[in-house]
Amino acid sequence: MKAVIQRVSRASVSVEGETISEIGNGLLVLLGVGYGDDENDIAWLSRKIANLRIFNDEDGVMNKSLVEQGGDAIVVSQFTLQASTKKGNRPSYIKAAKPDIAIPLYEKFVQRFQIDLAKDVGTGVFGADMKVDLLNDGPVTIIIDTKSRE
């Protein structure tokens, strides 16, 4: 799994002009499910994101996690994170899991993330043409790949 985590002052997701998820301070997580991803990836990534210390403490130092901050989150599926640009100029998405594999893993990730945060999270609509609006705070943007756990 690959995730792009953005600390936001606000974020929302709309489908066909209707806002389906909206948050204030928190995280927008773009999640790309790939072939070979499994529940171990879900557990590790969810825990990592929930506890990532990227929110400012009282001294203005990034020392608090989303859990400690009490912020909200939106998780949006994004197969294009699995793109390979090695050859030519047209990205290949061969590493992206097909919907029959990706949808259940995406849904399990959302469920696990809600448990790790002890609160509901917003979502996008898998496979829909979504409009994601955000105000990146910092800016703080972190990229995590469960296949290269550093």
The 8 nearest C-alpha neighbors of each residue, nearest first, counted from 0:
[[1, 32, 145, 31, 33, 144, 36, 2],
 [0, 2, 144, 31, 143, 30, 145, 80],
 [3, 1, 30, 143, 29, 142, 4, 31],
 [2, 4, 142, 29, 28, 141, 5, 143],
 [5, 3, 28, 141, 140, 27, 2, 142],
 [6, 4, 140, 27, 26, 139, 7, 135],
 [5, 7, 26, 139, 136, 135, 25, 140],
 [8, 6, 135, 136, 9, 134, 25, 24],
 [7, 9, 24, 136, 23, 134, 135, 25],
 [10, 8, 23, 7, 134, 22, 24, 133],
 [11, 9, 133, 22, 132, 21, 134, 7],
 [10, 12, 21, 132, 20, 131, 22, 133],
 [11, 13, 131, 20, 130, 18, 19, 123],
 [14, 12, 18, 130, 17, 19, 129, 16],
 [13, 15, 129, 17, 16, 130, 128, 18],
 [16, 14, 17, 13, 129, 128, 130, 18],
 [15, 17, 14, 13, 18, 130, 129, 19],
 [18, 16, 13, 14, 15, 19, 12, 20],
 [19, 17, 13, 12, 20, 14, 16, 11],
 [18, 20, 13, 12, 17, 21, 14, 123],
 [21, 19, 121, 12, 11, 18, 122, 22],
 [20, 22, 11, 10, 12, 19, 121, 23],
 [23, 21, 10, 9, 71, 11, 24, 72],
 [22, 24, 9, 8, 25, 10, 71, 21],
 [25, 23, 8, 9, 70, 7, 71, 22],
 [24, 26, 70, 71, 72, 7, 6, 23],
 [27, 25, 72, 6, 5, 7, 28, 71],
 [26, 28, 73, 5, 72, 4, 74, 6],
 [29, 27, 4, 74, 3, 73, 26, 30],
 [28, 30, 75, 3, 2, 76, 77, 74],
 [31, 29, 2, 76, 77, 1, 75, 28],
 [32, 30, 78, 77, 1, 80, 0, 76],
 [33, 31, 0, 101, 96, 95, 30, 78],
 [34, 32, 95, 96, 94, 36, 0, 35],
 [35, 33, 96, 36, 94, 95, 32, 97],
 [34, 36, 33, 37, 96, 0, 32, 94],
 [37, 35, 34, 33, 0, 40, 32, 38],
 [36, 38, 40, 39, 35, 41, 104, 0],
 [37, 39, 41, 40, 42, 36, 104, 107],
 [40, 38, 42, 41, 37, 43, 36, 44],
 [41, 39, 43, 38, 37, 42, 44, 145],
 [40, 42, 38, 44, 39, 108, 43, 45],
 [43, 41, 39, 45, 40, 44, 46, 38],
 [42, 44, 40, 46, 41, 45, 47, 39],
 [45, 43, 47, 41, 46, 42, 40, 48],
 [44, 46, 112, 48, 42, 47, 43, 41],
 [45, 47, 49, 43, 44, 48, 50, 42],
 [48, 46, 44, 50, 45, 49, 51, 43],
 [47, 49, 51, 45, 50, 46, 44, 4],
 [50, 48, 46, 47, 65, 51, 66, 45],
 [49, 51, 64, 47, 48, 52, 46, 65],
 [52, 50, 48, 64, 47, 49, 53, 65],
 [53, 51, 64, 63, 62, 54, 50, 61],
 [52, 54, 61, 51, 64, 63, 62, 55],
 [55, 53, 63, 61, 52, 64, 62, 56],
 [54, 56, 61, 60, 59, 62, 63, 53],
 [55, 57, 59, 58, 60, 62, 63, 61],
 [56, 58, 59, 55, 60, 62, 61, 63],
 [59, 57, 56, 60, 55, 61, 62, 54],
 [58, 60, 55, 56, 57, 61, 62, 54],
 [61, 59, 55, 56, 58, 62, 57, 54],
 [62, 60, 55, 53, 54, 63, 52, 56],
 [61, 63, 52, 60, 56, 55, 54, 53],
 [64, 62, 52, 54, 67, 56, 53, 55],
 [65, 63, 52, 50, 67, 51, 66, 68],
 [64, 66, 68, 67, 70, 49, 69, 50],
 [65, 67, 69, 64, 68, 116, 49, 50],
 [68, 66, 64, 65, 69, 63, 70, 50],
 [67, 69, 65, 70, 66, 64, 63, 54],
 [70, 68, 66, 67, 65, 71, 25, 116],
 [71, 69, 25, 68, 65, 24, 72, 66],
 [70, 72, 25, 22, 24, 26, 120, 69],
 [73, 71, 26, 120, 25, 27, 121, 74],
 [72, 74, 121, 27, 122, 120, 28, 75],
 [75, 73, 28, 122, 29, 27, 121, 123],
 [76, 74, 123, 29, 122, 30, 28, 77],
 [77, 75, 30, 29, 31, 125, 78, 74],
 [76, 78, 31, 79, 30, 29, 80, 75],
 [77, 79, 31, 80, 81, 95, 32, 76],
 [78, 80, 81, 82, 77, 92, 31, 95],
 [81, 79, 31, 78, 82, 77, 1, 30],
 [80, 82, 79, 95, 94, 78, 31, 92],
 [83, 81, 92, 79, 80, 91, 90, 84],
 [82, 84, 91, 90, 85, 92, 81, 94],
 [85, 83, 90, 86, 82, 91, 88, 87],
 [84, 86, 83, 87, 90, 88, 91, 82],
 [87, 85, 84, 88, 89, 83, 90, 91],
 [88, 86, 89, 85, 84, 90, 91, 83],
 [87, 89, 90, 86, 84, 85, 91, 83],
 [88, 90, 87, 91, 84, 86, 83, 85],
 [91, 89, 84, 83, 82, 88, 92, 87],
 [90, 92, 83, 82, 93, 89, 84, 94],
 [93, 91, 82, 94, 95, 81, 83, 90],
 [92, 94, 95, 91, 82, 96, 83, 81],
 [95, 93, 92, 33, 81, 34, 96, 82],
 [96, 94, 33, 81, 92, 93, 78, 34],
 [95, 97, 33, 34, 101, 32, 100, 94],
 [96, 98, 99, 100, 101, 95, 34, 102],
 [97, 99, 101, 100, 102, 96, 126, 103],
 [100, 98, 97, 101, 102, 103, 96, 104],
 [101, 99, 98, 97, 102, 96, 103, 104],
 [100, 102, 98, 104, 96, 32, 103, 97],
 [101, 103, 105, 98, 104, 100, 99, 106],
 [102, 104, 106, 105, 101, 107, 100, 99],
 [105, 103, 107, 101, 106, 102, 108, 100],
 [106, 104, 108, 102, 107, 103, 101, 109],
 [105, 107, 103, 109, 108, 104, 102, 110],
 [108, 106, 104, 110, 109, 105, 111, 103],
 [107, 109, 105, 111, 106, 41, 110, 112],
 [108, 110, 112, 106, 107, 111, 113, 105],
 [111, 109, 107, 113, 108, 112, 106, 114],
 [110, 112, 114, 108, 113, 109, 107, 115],
 [113, 111, 115, 109, 45, 114, 110, 108],
 [112, 114, 116, 110, 118, 119, 111, 115],
 [113, 115, 117, 111, 112, 116, 110, 118],
 [114, 116, 112, 113, 117, 111, 46, 49],
 [115, 117, 113, 118, 114, 66, 112, 49],
 [118, 116, 114, 115, 113, 119, 66, 112],
 [119, 117, 113, 116, 120, 114, 115, 71],
 [118, 120, 113, 121, 117, 116, 71, 72],
 [121, 119, 72, 73, 113, 118, 122, 71],
 [122, 120, 73, 20, 72, 74, 119, 21],
 [123, 121, 74, 73, 75, 20, 120, 124],
 [122, 124, 75, 12, 125, 74, 76, 20],
 [125, 123, 127, 126, 122, 129, 75, 76],
 [124, 126, 127, 76, 123, 102, 75, 77],
 [125, 127, 124, 128, 76, 98, 77, 129],
 [128, 126, 124, 125, 129, 14, 123, 15],
 [127, 129, 14, 126, 130, 15, 124, 13],
 [130, 128, 14, 127, 13, 131, 12, 123],
 [129, 131, 13, 12, 14, 132, 128, 11],
 [132, 130, 12, 11, 129, 13, 133, 10],
 [131, 133, 11, 10, 12, 130, 134, 9],
 [134, 132, 10, 9, 135, 11, 7, 131],
 [133, 135, 7, 9, 8, 136, 10, 132],
 [136, 134, 7, 138, 6, 133, 8, 137],
 [137, 135, 7, 138, 6, 8, 139, 134],
 [138, 136, 139, 135, 6, 7, 140, 8],
 [137, 139, 136, 135, 140, 6, 5, 7],
 [138, 140, 137, 6, 5, 136, 141, 135],
 [139, 141, 5, 4, 138, 6, 142, 3],
 [142, 140, 4, 3, 5, 143, 139, 2],
 [143, 141, 3, 2, 4, 140, 144, 1],
 [142, 144, 2, 1, 145, 3, 141, 148],
 [145, 143, 1, 146, 147, 0, 2, 148],
 [144, 146, 0, 147, 148, 40, 1, 143],
 [145, 147, 144, 148, 0, 1, 40, 36],
 [148, 146, 145, 144, 149, 143, 1, 0],
 [149, 147, 145, 146, 144, 143, 43, 44],
 [148, 147, 143, 145, 144, 146, 47, 142]]
